[in-house]
Amino acid sequence: MTPEFVISFGQEAIKVTLLVSLPLLLLGLVVGLAVSIFQATTQIQEITLTFVPKIVVVLLGAIFFGPWMLEKLMAFTHMCISQIPNFVR
């Protein structure tokens, strides 16, 4: 196992992690920003108002993006399993 192989494997793992988590994180960010702007304009400082919309939108995003995320993770897992002979050398 060469250092180049380890570095490329780590880079691919980080890329897949970022790619899979990005849609849900962006949805949570956009909804959180919208709720914050709403709270600032109306001066309603209810703590549950920040969490409930984010939870609902991230859950809906997971349902919508779930198949794509699963496909990316399965492709990475398949690549990892096919590279097992290179791991042991």
DALINTA-V107377 format. One record per run of one state. SS is the DSSP state (H for helix, E for strand, L for the rest). FROM is the first residue (numbers start at 1). TO is the last residue. If there is no record, write none. Layout:
BEGIN
((SS;FROM;TO) (SS;FROM;TO))
END
This chain:
BEGIN
((L;1;2) (H;3;42) (L;43;47) (H;48;82) (L;83;83) (H;84;88) (L;89;89))
END
